[in-house]
């Protein structure tokens, strides 16, 4: 792994999920609300997008993929 953290944007659902799994392993995707999820994503290293661009559908997509990936890891 390189020292350089890739930039994350709202539309990069899978990259965000991989970062959540790495940097937030103590969080359960089933128990994280959408507001908390938005805060978690914005706190990830490399997050570079405008927080005002997120909407409920983006967060639901992230949460769904996060759940699926966490379940199968």
C-alpha positions, 0 to 999 in steps of 0.5 A: 500500500502506498502512503498516498491516500486517494481522493474520495468523492461521493460518486465513488461508492466502492472506494468509500466503502473500502475506506469505511471498512479500513478506517471505521472497523468498529462501526456496523453498517446496519446500525449507522444512520444516514446522518452519521454515515455522512459524517463518517464519509466526510471524516475519511482520509482523502475525502475531497467532495462538497458535503452539500452534494450528498443526498439520501440516495447516495448515502443509501447506496453507500450503506448498502454496498458497505453492508454487502462488503462487510457481510462477505469479508 
